[in-house]
Amino acid sequence: MRTITLTDADRVIYDRELRPYLPKRIFDAHTHLLINSHYPDLSSMPLAADPLLGNVDMVYLRQWWKTLFPESEVNGLVLGFPVTGTSKQ
C-alpha cells in the first residue's frame, strides 16, 4: 500500500493556517477515482502516470483525506474518471 506523507512545512501550514478554520465534518464536493487497469490506453490520461494520482481507489482516497484532515470526518461526492473512447469490457 502506498503511503502519503506530509513534510514539516506541510504540518506547520496545516497547524497554523488551516486547522483553526476547518470544521469537524468536511464534504469533498468533487473528487475522482482513477483505476489504471480500467483504461487500456493511459497515454490519453497524463494523471494516471503520476504516482500520487494514478490508481486512486476508495481506500487510497480515504487515506488522503485522513492524512490531509486528521481531525475531521471527511466524505465526498466521488466520481469515476470519464475518458472518451476507452472502456474495459
Jmol script that loads the backbone (N, CA, C; Angstrom):
load data "model"
ATOM      1  N   MET A   1       0.834  -1.181   0.000  1.00  0.00           N
ATOM      2  CA  MET A   1       0.000   0.000   0.000  1.00  0.00           C
ATOM      3  C   MET A   1       0.880   1.246   0.000  1.00  0.00           C
ATOM      4  N   ARG A   2       0.514   2.207  -0.821  1.00  0.00           N
ATOM      5  CA  ARG A   2       1.232   3.474  -0.851  1.00  0.00           C
ATOM      6  C   ARG A   2       0.905   4.267   0.404  1.00  0.00           C
ATOM      7  N   THR A   3       1.847   5.051   0.824  1.00  0.00           N
ATOM      8  CA  THR A   3       1.585   5.923   1.959  1.00  0.00           C
ATOM      9  C   THR A   3       1.742   7.368   1.526  1.00  0.00           C
ATOM     10  N   ILE A   4       1.021   8.204   2.184  1.00  0.00           N
ATOM     11  CA  ILE A   4       1.046   9.633   1.914  1.00  0.00           C
ATOM     12  C   ILE A   4       1.707  10.294   3.110  1.00  0.00           C
ATOM     13  N   THR A   5       2.721  11.062   2.853  1.00  0.00           N
ATOM     14  CA  THR A   5       3.409  11.730   3.954  1.00  0.00           C
ATOM     15  C   THR A   5       3.429  13.228   3.727  1.00  0.00           C
ATOM     16  N   LEU A   6       3.354  13.935   4.812  1.00  0.00           N
ATOM     17  CA  LEU A   6       3.442  15.391   4.766  1.00  0.00           C
ATOM     18  C   LEU A   6       4.825  15.812   5.234  1.00  0.00           C
ATOM     19  N   THR A   7       5.293  16.912   4.690  1.00  0.00           N
ATOM     20  CA  THR A   7       6.581  17.457   5.126  1.00  0.00           C
ATOM     21  C   THR A   7       6.372  18.273   6.398  1.00  0.00           C
ATOM     22  N   ASP A   8       7.463  18.646   7.028  1.00  0.00           N
ATOM     23  CA  ASP A   8       7.367  19.513   8.204  1.00  0.00           C
ATOM     24  C   ASP A   8       6.696  20.828   7.842  1.00  0.00           C
ATOM     25  N   ALA A   9       7.007  21.359   6.664  1.00  0.00           N
ATOM     26  CA  ALA A   9       6.380  22.607   6.211  1.00  0.00           C
ATOM     27  C   ALA A   9       4.870  22.420   6.037  1.00  0.00           C
ATOM     28  N   ASP A  10       4.451  21.274   5.504  1.00  0.00           N
ATOM     29  CA  ASP A  10       3.018  20.978   5.357  1.00  0.00           C
ATOM     30  C   ASP A  10       2.335  21.005   6.716  1.00  0.00           C
ATOM     31  N   ARG A  11       2.968  20.396   7.708  1.00  0.00           N
ATOM     32  CA  ARG A  11       2.373  20.326   9.053  1.00  0.00           C
ATOM     33  C   ARG A  11       2.271  21.710   9.692  1.00  0.00           C
ATOM     34  N   VAL A  12       3.281  22.531   9.492  1.00  0.00           N
ATOM     35  CA  VAL A  12       3.254  23.894  10.035  1.00  0.00           C
ATOM     36  C   VAL A  12       2.117  24.685   9.401  1.00  0.00           C
ATOM     37  N   ILE A  13       1.986  24.596   8.086  1.00  0.00           N
ATOM     38  CA  ILE A  13       0.899  25.303   7.396  1.00  0.00           C
ATOM     39  C   ILE A  13      -0.451  24.800   7.879  1.00  0.00           C
ATOM     40  N   TYR A  14      -0.588  23.474   8.006  1.00  0.00           N
ATOM     41  CA  TYR A  14      -1.851  22.911   8.489  1.00  0.00           C
ATOM     42  C   TYR A  14      -2.168  23.433   9.893  1.00  0.00           C
ATOM     43  N   ASP A  15      -1.213  23.318  10.797  1.00  0.00           N
ATOM     44  CA  ASP A  15      -1.447  23.716  12.196  1.00  0.00           C
ATOM     45  C   ASP A  15      -1.749  25.200  12.343  1.00  0.00           C
ATOM     46  N   ARG A  16      -1.030  26.032  11.621  1.00  0.00           N
ATOM     47  CA  ARG A  16      -1.169  27.487  11.793  1.00  0.00           C
ATOM     48  C   ARG A  16      -2.260  28.114  10.942  1.00  0.00           C
ATOM     49  N   GLU A  17      -2.404  27.625   9.709  1.00  0.00           N
ATOM     50  CA  GLU A  17      -3.260  28.333   8.762  1.00  0.00           C
ATOM     51  C   GLU A  17      -4.551  27.618   8.381  1.00  0.00           C
ATOM     52  N   LEU A  18      -4.615  26.312   8.575  1.00  0.00           N
ATOM     53  CA  LEU A  18      -5.813  25.582   8.155  1.00  0.00           C
ATOM     54  C   LEU A  18      -6.646  25.051   9.318  1.00  0.00           C
ATOM     55  N   ARG A  19      -6.000  24.356  10.217  1.00  0.00           N
ATOM     56  CA  ARG A  19      -6.720  23.664  11.294  1.00  0.00           C
ATOM     57  C   ARG A  19      -7.690  24.557  12.063  1.00  0.00           C
ATOM     58  N   PRO A  20      -7.321  25.798  12.398  1.00  0.00           N
ATOM     59  CA  PRO A  20      -8.258  26.620  13.157  1.00  0.00           C
ATOM     60  C   PRO A  20      -9.580  26.902  12.431  1.00  0.00           C
ATOM     61  N   TYR A  21      -9.597  26.748  11.113  1.00  0.00           N
ATOM     62  CA  TYR A  21     -10.789  27.099  10.335  1.00  0.00           C
ATOM     63  C   TYR A  21     -11.564  25.888   9.819  1.00  0.00           C
ATOM     64  N   LEU A  22     -11.039  24.700  10.028  1.00  0.00           N
ATOM     65  CA  LEU A  22     -11.696  23.511   9.496  1.00  0.00           C
ATOM     66  C   LEU A  22     -12.792  23.012  10.433  1.00  0.00           C
ATOM     67  N   PRO A  23     -13.933  22.633   9.855  1.00  0.00           N
ATOM     68  CA  PRO A  23     -14.990  22.042  10.673  1.00  0.00           C
ATOM     69  C   PRO A  23     -14.660  20.591  11.023  1.00  0.00           C
ATOM     70  N   LYS A  24     -15.395  20.036  11.943  1.00  0.00           N
ATOM     71  CA  LYS A  24     -15.209  18.624  12.314  1.00  0.00           C
ATOM     72  C   LYS A  24     -15.652  17.695  11.191  1.00  0.00           C
ATOM     73  N   ARG A  25     -16.581  18.152  10.366  1.00  0.00           N
ATOM     74  CA  ARG A  25     -17.055  17.360   9.238  1.00  0.00           C
ATOM     75  C   ARG A  25     -16.801  18.135   7.949  1.00  0.00           C
ATOM     76  N   ILE A  26     -16.167  17.471   6.976  1.00  0.00           N
ATOM     77  CA  ILE A  26     -15.845  18.080   5.686  1.00  0.00           C
ATOM     78  C   ILE A  26     -16.493  17.247   4.594  1.00  0.00           C
ATOM     79  N   PHE A  27     -17.040  17.920   3.584  1.00  0.00           N
ATOM     80  CA  PHE A  27     -17.594  17.238   2.419  1.00  0.00           C
ATOM     81  C   PHE A  27     -16.795  17.670   1.202  1.00  0.00           C
ATOM     82  N   ASP A  28     -16.080  16.733   0.589  1.00  0.00           N
ATOM     83  CA  ASP A  28     -15.334  16.980  -0.638  1.00  0.00           C
ATOM     84  C   ASP A  28     -16.335  16.909  -1.786  1.00  0.00           C
ATOM     85  N   ALA A  29     -16.671  18.039  -2.357  1.00  0.00           N
ATOM     86  CA  ALA A  29     -17.765  18.105  -3.318  1.00  0.00           C
ATOM     87  C   ALA A  29     -17.422  17.592  -4.709  1.00  0.00           C
ATOM     88  N   HIS A  30     -16.143  17.306  -4.976  1.00  0.00           N
ATOM     89  CA  HIS A  30     -15.782  16.846  -6.312  1.00  0.00           C
ATOM     90  C   HIS A  30     -14.430  16.157  -6.256  1.00  0.00           C
ATOM     91  N   THR A  31     -14.451  14.844  -6.329  1.00  0.00           N
ATOM     92  CA  THR A  31     -13.203  14.073  -6.365  1.00  0.00           C
ATOM     93  C   THR A  31     -13.385  12.860  -7.268  1.00  0.00           C
ATOM     94  N   HIS A  32     -12.287  12.358  -7.802  1.00  0.00           N
ATOM     95  CA  HIS A  32     -12.350  11.259  -8.763  1.00  0.00           C
ATOM     96  C   HIS A  32     -11.585  10.036  -8.278  1.00  0.00           C
ATOM     97  N   LEU A  33     -12.077   8.885  -8.682  1.00  0.00           N
ATOM     98  CA  LEU A  33     -11.319   7.642  -8.571  1.00  0.00           C
ATOM     99  C   LEU A  33     -10.691   7.400  -9.937  1.00  0.00           C
ATOM    100  N   LEU A  34      -9.515   6.853  -9.955  1.00  0.00           N
ATOM    101  CA  LEU A  34      -8.846   6.539 -11.216  1.00  0.00           C
ATOM    102  C   LEU A  34      -8.123   5.212 -11.059  1.00  0.00           C
ATOM    103  N   ILE A  35      -8.717   4.170 -11.578  1.00  0.00           N
ATOM    104  CA  ILE A  35      -8.139   2.831 -11.514  1.00  0.00           C
ATOM    105  C   ILE A  35      -7.477   2.562 -12.874  1.00  0.00           C
ATOM    106  N   ASN A  36      -6.150   2.580 -12.897  1.00  0.00           N
ATOM    107  CA  ASN A  36      -5.415   2.488 -14.159  1.00  0.00           C
ATOM    108  C   ASN A  36      -5.820   1.282 -15.008  1.00  0.00           C
ATOM    109  N   SER A  37      -6.071   0.153 -14.378  1.00  0.00           N
ATOM    110  CA  SER A  37      -6.392  -1.059 -15.141  1.00  0.00           C
ATOM    111  C   SER A  37      -7.714  -0.944 -15.902  1.00  0.00           C
ATOM    112  N   HIS A  38      -8.528   0.039 -15.591  1.00  0.00           N
ATOM    113  CA  HIS A  38      -9.792   0.234 -16.293  1.00  0.00           C
ATOM    114  C   HIS A  38      -9.611   0.926 -17.634  1.00  0.00           C
ATOM    115  N   TYR A  39      -8.413   1.425 -17.901  1.00  0.00           N
ATOM    116  CA  TYR A  39      -8.159   2.212 -19.101  1.00  0.00           C
ATOM    117  C   TYR A  39      -7.043   1.577 -19.908  1.00  0.00           C
ATOM    118  N   PRO A  40      -7.367   0.996 -21.059  1.00  0.00           N
ATOM    119  CA  PRO A  40      -6.344   0.322 -21.851  1.00  0.00           C
ATOM    120  C   PRO A  40      -5.303   1.276 -22.454  1.00  0.00           C
ATOM    121  N   ASP A  41      -5.670   2.521 -22.668  1.00  0.00           N
ATOM    122  CA  ASP A  41      -4.747   3.471 -23.284  1.00  0.00           C
ATOM    123  C   ASP A  41      -4.521   4.636 -22.338  1.00  0.00           C
ATOM    124  N   LEU A  42      -3.572   4.476 -21.432  1.00  0.00           N
ATOM    125  CA  LEU A  42      -3.321   5.527 -20.453  1.00  0.00           C
ATOM    126  C   LEU A  42      -2.582   6.727 -21.028  1.00  0.00           C
ATOM    127  N   SER A  43      -2.140   6.650 -22.282  1.00  0.00           N
ATOM    128  CA  SER A  43      -1.446   7.799 -22.866  1.00  0.00           C
ATOM    129  C   SER A  43      -2.369   9.013 -22.956  1.00  0.00           C
ATOM    130  N   SER A  44      -3.673   8.778 -22.983  1.00  0.00           N
ATOM    131  CA  SER A  44      -4.618   9.889 -23.028  1.00  0.00           C
ATOM    132  C   SER A  44      -4.900  10.448 -21.635  1.00  0.00           C
ATOM    133  N   MET A  45      -4.286   9.857 -20.613  1.00  0.00           N
ATOM    134  CA  MET A  45      -4.544  10.274 -19.242  1.00  0.00           C
ATOM    135  C   MET A  45      -3.232  10.540 -18.510  1.00  0.00           C
ATOM    136  N   PRO A  46      -2.654  11.736 -18.677  1.00  0.00           N
ATOM    137  CA  PRO A  46      -1.378  12.012 -18.011  1.00  0.00           C
ATOM    138  C   PRO A  46      -1.446  11.880 -16.493  1.00  0.00           C
ATOM    139  N   LEU A  47      -2.598  12.084 -15.903  1.00  0.00           N
ATOM    140  CA  LEU A  47      -2.719  11.951 -14.452  1.00  0.00           C
ATOM    141  C   LEU A  47      -2.414  10.534 -13.988  1.00  0.00           C
ATOM    142  N   ALA A  48      -2.711   9.557 -14.819  1.00  0.00           N
ATOM    143  CA  ALA A  48      -2.521   8.155 -14.431  1.00  0.00           C
ATOM    144  C   ALA A  48      -1.053   7.816 -14.205  1.00  0.00           C
ATOM    145  N   ALA A  49      -0.156   8.550 -14.851  1.00  0.00           N
ATOM    146  CA  ALA A  49       1.275   8.280 -14.692  1.00  0.00           C
ATOM    147  C   ALA A  49       1.843   8.893 -13.409  1.00  0.00           C
ATOM    148  N   ASP A  50       1.118   9.812 -12.806  1.00  0.00           N
ATOM    149  CA  ASP A  50       1.582  10.453 -11.574  1.00  0.00           C
ATOM    150  C   ASP A  50       1.456   9.455 -10.425  1.00  0.00           C
ATOM    151  N   PRO A  51       2.529   9.215  -9.668  1.00  0.00           N
ATOM    152  CA  PRO A  51       2.458   8.206  -8.602  1.00  0.00           C
ATOM    153  C   PRO A  51       1.457   8.538  -7.501  1.00  0.00           C
ATOM    154  N   LEU A  52       1.098   9.795  -7.337  1.00  0.00           N
ATOM    155  CA  LEU A  52       0.110  10.159  -6.322  1.00  0.00           C
ATOM    156  C   LEU A  52      -1.314  10.141  -6.865  1.00  0.00           C
ATOM    157  N   LEU A  53      -1.470  10.340  -8.169  1.00  0.00           N
ATOM    158  CA  LEU A  53      -2.811  10.498  -8.730  1.00  0.00           C
ATOM    159  C   LEU A  53      -3.325   9.294  -9.494  1.00  0.00           C
ATOM    160  N   GLY A  54      -2.436   8.419  -9.948  1.00  0.00           N
ATOM    161  CA  GLY A  54      -2.874   7.211 -10.638  1.00  0.00           C
ATOM    162  C   GLY A  54      -3.262   6.144  -9.624  1.00  0.00           C
ATOM    163  N   ASN A  55      -4.136   5.253 -10.039  1.00  0.00           N
ATOM    164  CA  ASN A  55      -4.610   4.168  -9.179  1.00  0.00           C
ATOM    165  C   ASN A  55      -5.178   4.671  -7.855  1.00  0.00           C
ATOM    166  N   VAL A  56      -6.131   5.552  -7.957  1.00  0.00           N
ATOM    167  CA  VAL A  56      -6.802   6.083  -6.767  1.00  0.00           C
ATOM    168  C   VAL A  56      -8.110   5.328  -6.596  1.00  0.00           C
ATOM    169  N   ASP A  57      -8.144   4.448  -5.594  1.00  0.00           N
ATOM    170  CA  ASP A  57      -9.376   3.754  -5.243  1.00  0.00           C
ATOM    171  C   ASP A  57      -9.897   4.360  -3.935  1.00  0.00           C
ATOM    172  N   MET A  58     -10.985   3.822  -3.431  1.00  0.00           N
ATOM    173  CA  MET A  58     -11.581   4.403  -2.222  1.00  0.00           C
ATOM    174  C   MET A  58     -10.661   4.288  -1.006  1.00  0.00           C
ATOM    175  N   VAL A  59      -9.925   3.206  -0.897  1.00  0.00           N
ATOM    176  CA  VAL A  59      -9.010   3.042   0.237  1.00  0.00           C
ATOM    177  C   VAL A  59      -7.956   4.142   0.210  1.00  0.00           C
ATOM    178  N   TYR A  60      -7.374   4.366  -0.971  1.00  0.00           N
ATOM    179  CA  TYR A  60      -6.343   5.393  -1.108  1.00  0.00           C
ATOM    180  C   TYR A  60      -6.928   6.791  -0.888  1.00  0.00           C
ATOM    181  N   LEU A  61      -8.112   7.046  -1.424  1.00  0.00           N
ATOM    182  CA  LEU A  61      -8.750   8.354  -1.253  1.00  0.00           C
ATOM    183  C   LEU A  61      -9.015   8.632   0.222  1.00  0.00           C
ATOM    184  N   ARG A  62      -9.523   7.655   0.938  1.00  0.00           N
ATOM    185  CA  ARG A  62      -9.772   7.845   2.377  1.00  0.00           C
ATOM    186  C   ARG A  62      -8.466   8.081   3.140  1.00  0.00           C
ATOM    187  N   GLN A  63      -7.400   7.413   2.696  1.00  0.00           N
ATOM    188  CA  GLN A  63      -6.092   7.648   3.316  1.00  0.00           C
ATOM    189  C   GLN A  63      -5.645   9.095   3.077  1.00  0.00           C
ATOM    190  N   TRP A  64      -5.853   9.604   1.867  1.00  0.00           N
ATOM    191  CA  TRP A  64      -5.537  11.010   1.563  1.00  0.00           C
ATOM    192  C   TRP A  64      -6.303  11.936   2.496  1.00  0.00           C
ATOM    193  N   TRP A  65      -7.614  11.703   2.582  1.00  0.00           N
ATOM    194  CA  TRP A  65      -8.443  12.564   3.423  1.00  0.00           C
ATOM    195  C   TRP A  65      -7.961  12.549   4.871  1.00  0.00           C
ATOM    196  N   LYS A  66      -7.662  11.376   5.389  1.00  0.00           N
ATOM    197  CA  LYS A  66      -7.224  11.253   6.787  1.00  0.00           C
ATOM    198  C   LYS A  66      -5.876  11.934   7.002  1.00  0.00           C
ATOM    199  N   THR A  67      -5.000  11.847   6.007  1.00  0.00           N
ATOM    200  CA  THR A  67      -3.696  12.498   6.113  1.00  0.00           C
ATOM    201  C   THR A  67      -3.835  14.014   6.038  1.00  0.00           C
ATOM    202  N   LEU A  68      -4.651  14.493   5.101  1.00  0.00           N
ATOM    203  CA  LEU A  68      -4.799  15.938   4.916  1.00  0.00           C
ATOM    204  C   LEU A  68      -5.616  16.605   6.014  1.00  0.00           C
ATOM    205  N   PHE A  69      -6.607  15.890   6.523  1.00  0.00           N
ATOM    206  CA  PHE A  69      -7.512  16.449   7.525  1.00  0.00           C
ATOM    207  C   PHE A  69      -7.636  15.488   8.703  1.00  0.00           C
ATOM    208  N   PRO A  70      -6.584  15.307   9.487  1.00  0.00           N
ATOM    209  CA  PRO A  70      -6.572  14.258  10.507  1.00  0.00           C
ATOM    210  C   PRO A  70      -7.595  14.428  11.619  1.00  0.00           C
ATOM    211  N   GLU A  71      -8.074  15.624  11.821  1.00  0.00           N
ATOM    212  CA  GLU A  71      -9.019  15.858  12.921  1.00  0.00           C
ATOM    213  C   GLU A  71     -10.458  15.995  12.450  1.00  0.00           C
ATOM    214  N   SER A  72     -10.693  15.759  11.159  1.00  0.00           N
ATOM    215  CA  SER A  72     -12.033  15.915  10.601  1.00  0.00           C
ATOM    216  C   SER A  72     -12.537  14.600  10.026  1.00  0.00           C
ATOM    217  N   GLU A  73     -13.846  14.460  10.027  1.00  0.00           N
ATOM    218  CA  GLU A  73     -14.502  13.351   9.343  1.00  0.00           C
ATOM    219  C   GLU A  73     -14.765  13.826   7.920  1.00  0.00           C
ATOM    220  N   VAL A  74     -14.226  13.122   6.927  1.00  0.00           N
ATOM    221  CA  VAL A  74     -14.353  13.563   5.542  1.00  0.00           C
ATOM    222  C   VAL A  74     -15.139  12.539   4.738  1.00  0.00           C
ATOM    223  N   ASN A  75     -16.086  13.032   3.963  1.00  0.00           N
ATOM    224  CA  ASN A  75     -16.833  12.245   2.990  1.00  0.00           C
ATOM    225  C   ASN A  75     -16.894  13.065   1.721  1.00  0.00           C
ATOM    226  N   GLY A  76     -17.420  12.480   0.649  1.00  0.00           N
ATOM    227  CA  GLY A  76     -17.449  13.267  -0.569  1.00  0.00           C
ATOM    228  C   GLY A  76     -18.286  12.686  -1.677  1.00  0.00           C
ATOM    229  N   LEU A  77     -18.439  13.494  -2.714  1.00  0.00           N
ATOM    230  CA  LEU A  77     -19.059  13.086  -3.957  1.00  0.00           C
ATOM    231  C   LEU A  77     -17.935  12.512  -4.802  1.00  0.00           C
ATOM    232  N   VAL A  78     -17.912  11.199  -4.940  1.00  0.00           N
ATOM    233  CA  VAL A  78     -16.808  10.505  -5.598  1.00  0.00           C
ATOM    234  C   VAL A  78     -17.266  10.062  -6.978  1.00  0.00           C
ATOM    235  N   LEU A  79     -16.509  10.467  -7.988  1.00  0.00           N
ATOM    236  CA  LEU A  79     -16.843  10.195  -9.375  1.00  0.00           C
ATOM    237  C   LEU A  79     -15.791   9.288 -10.002  1.00  0.00           C
ATOM    238  N   GLY A  80     -16.179   8.627 -11.077  1.00  0.00           N
ATOM    239  CA  GLY A  80     -15.208   7.899 -11.883  1.00  0.00           C
ATOM    240  C   GLY A  80     -14.392   8.901 -12.673  1.00  0.00           C
ATOM    241  N   PHE A  81     -13.592   8.418 -13.597  1.00  0.00           N
ATOM    242  CA  PHE A  81     -12.781   9.306 -14.407  1.00  0.00           C
ATOM    243  C   PHE A  81     -13.127   9.045 -15.868  1.00  0.00           C
ATOM    244  N   PRO A  82     -14.096   9.793 -16.403  1.00  0.00           N
ATOM    245  CA  PRO A  82     -14.557   9.510 -17.764  1.00  0.00           C
ATOM    246  C   PRO A  82     -13.521   9.908 -18.815  1.00  0.00           C
ATOM    247  N   VAL A  83     -13.301   9.010 -19.737  1.00  0.00           N
ATOM    248  CA  VAL A  83     -12.416   9.277 -20.868  1.00  0.00           C
ATOM    249  C   VAL A  83     -13.112   8.754 -22.113  1.00  0.00           C
ATOM    250  N   THR A  84     -13.305   9.613 -23.083  1.00  0.00           N
ATOM    251  CA  THR A  84     -13.988   9.229 -24.310  1.00  0.00           C
ATOM    252  C   THR A  84     -13.211   8.147 -25.048  1.00  0.00           C
ATOM    253  N   GLY A  85     -13.911   7.116 -25.450  1.00  0.00           N
ATOM    254  CA  GLY A  85     -13.334   6.092 -26.298  1.00  0.00           C
ATOM    255  C   GLY A  85     -12.560   5.011 -25.591  1.00  0.00           C
ATOM    256  N   THR A  86     -12.531   5.010 -24.265  1.00  0.00           N
ATOM    257  CA  THR A  86     -11.836   3.940 -23.571  1.00  0.00           C
ATOM    258  C   THR A  86     -12.769   3.297 -22.570  1.00  0.00           C
ATOM    259  N   SER A  87     -12.750   2.005 -22.535  1.00  0.00           N
ATOM    260  CA  SER A  87     -13.527   1.289 -21.528  1.00  0.00           C
ATOM    261  C   SER A  87     -12.986  -0.127 -21.436  1.00  0.00           C
ATOM    262  N   LYS A  88     -13.197  -0.732 -20.311  1.00  0.00           N
ATOM    263  CA  LYS A  88     -12.804  -2.131 -20.117  1.00  0.00           C
ATOM    264  C   LYS A  88     -14.078  -2.962 -20.244  1.00  0.00           C
ATOM    265  N   GLN A  89     -14.123  -3.822 -21.193  1.00  0.00           N
ATOM    266  CA  GLN A  89     -15.306  -4.627 -21.440  1.00  0.00           C
ATOM    267  C   GLN A  89     -15.162  -5.989 -20.844  1.00  0.00           C
TER     268      GLN A  89
END
end "model"
wireframe off; spacefill off
backbone 0.3
color backbone group
